[in-house]
């Protein structure tokens, strides 16, 4: 005869609690996969980053990199997002194997896209299509973030009318918009996280951006961090305030939390 014993009341609850406490925590297993894709006849190489232990459809986050292309800064933040349960795709804007190594090279390459927003928009959309087609991703819960030059790309994706929930820009290199009417296409919540000392976005540029967002009836927010310059999220940027580019761990931590708070209210 089989005997089944049941624990009830306070003793049963205590037993369950002991089992839960004794169970080892589930560890995130971050996986990074290189993904080749085409824009026209040219090949691009993005990176898909996700928790291999995750299950079911998950929210997705696009990352548009700074002007030197995919770097450790984007990879580190992608891994952090993956550990939070997001499927992340780091876009490639320049093309496979194209990695500018100097500021002069990066300035020349990025200028091509900043001055031709339709071109940048096409490249931003190509990466968006890769992420939303991934079977792990809930295509109704996608956000886009960008660093420096990549912040321009994230905004252009939103201006295309893409069905995304959020756009977050960290030390965006250029807040101007040659076609302000396109701001009316934005469906996303827009969060811009800038250093007050960032020479790329002086007060007049910030004010114009705010007016454009307000005129287009966008759900927007612009946060300024005092004593903070450009590049503030990049641990490799050093502390060269003289040229307006310096890592600021306090601003990096606060801006990351601001992004997480937005995502918690819109993607979860």
C-alpha positions, -999 to +999 in steps of 0.1 A: +000+000+000+013+035-009+011+061+018+010+097+010+018+122+037+007+158+036+021+187+057-005+213+065-007+246+082+023+265+094+045+234+093+037+229+056+044+265+048+078+263+066+087+232+046+080+249+013+100+279+024+130+257+033+128+241-001+127+274-019+156+287+001+176+256-005+171+257-043+200+273-061+191+306-080+186+303-117+217+318-134+214+338-166+233+321-194+241+349-218+246+339-254+259+361-282+254+351-318+268+369-348+241+375-374+248+384-410+221+403-429+218+422-462+209+458-470+208+458-508+238+438-519+260+447-490+265+424-460+262+436-424+271+419-392+249+424-361+249+406-328+220+388-311+224+386-273+200+367-250+196+345-219+198+310-232+179+298-201+149+320-209+116+306-222+087+319-242+083+352-260+104+380-245+106+418-251+133+429-275+157+458-274+177+472-304+210+488-297+224+513-322+261+518-316+282+549-313+302+564-342+330+538-341+306+509-345+300+480-322+324+482-292+328+468-257+304+495-244+275+482-265+284+446-258+285+451-220+251+469-220+236+442-242+247+415-218+232+435-189+199+438-208+200+400-216+204+392-179+172+413-173+153+391-197+154+410-229+165+397-263+189+422-277+201+430-312+231+452-318+228+468-352+256+472-377+253+505-396+286+506-416+289+471-430+306+439-421+343+444-414+341+482-414+355+494-380+368+530-379+397+532-354+402+570-352+379+598-344+385+613-379+375+580-396+344+577-374+334+613-380+336+609-417+316+577-417+289+588-393+285+621-411+272+603-442+242+591-422+236+621-400+234+642-432+212+617-450+185+607-425+166+587-451+197+564-455+202+561-417+165+553-414+167+524-439+197+510-420+179+513-387+148+496-401+169+467-414+181+459-379+146+463-365+133+437-390+160+413-379+150+416-342+112+415-347+115+384-369+134+364-342+111+337-327+122+345-292+109+381-295+074+394-287+072+419-316+046+440-297+072+447-270+103+462-287+124+492-277+154+509-293+183+525-275+213+543-289+246+557-278+260+589-293+256+586-331+234+556-323+210+578-305+203+595-338+196+561-354+171+552-326+152+584-331+152+579-369+137+545-363+109+560-343+104+588-369+099+560-395+067+551-377+081+517-366+059+499-340+081+503-310+073+510-274+103+531-264+133+550-276+161+558-252+191+579-262+223+581-242+245+612-248+229+616-283+253+632-307+228+652-326+192+661-316+184+680-348+158+668-372+158+681-409+122+669-413+103+679-381+070+668-395+082+632-393+081+635-355+044+630-358+051+594-369+066+586-335+046+560-316+072+554-289+078+570-256+110+590-260+136+593-232+168+613-239+195+612-213+221+639-218+250+654-200+246+691-193+282+697-205+278+678-237+291+701-264+271+683-291+238+694-276+240+729-263+209+746-247+196+759-280+197+725-296+180+709-266+153+736-266+146+730-303+143+693-297+119+698-268+097+721-290+097+697-318+086+668-296+059+689-280+046+702-313+044+666-325+025+655-293+051+629-285+053+613-250+088+626-243+113+633-215+148+649-216+169+643-185+201+664-179+229+652-156+249+680-141+287+680-144+284+654-171+298+655-206+295+634-238+305+596-237+294+594-200+283+557-203+316+545-218+341+532-193+369+535-219+363+572-226+386+584-199+381+618-182+389+644-209+364+671-200+385+695-221+373+678-253+338+672-238+340+634-236+343+618-202+331+587-184+308+594-155+299+563-134+272+582-114+254+595-145+258+561-162+242+544-132+213+569-130+206+569-167+205+531-168+180+531-139+159+557-158+158+534-188+150+503-166+121+522-150+107+531-184+110+496-197+093+482-165+062+503-172+060+497-210+076+463-219+067+441-190 
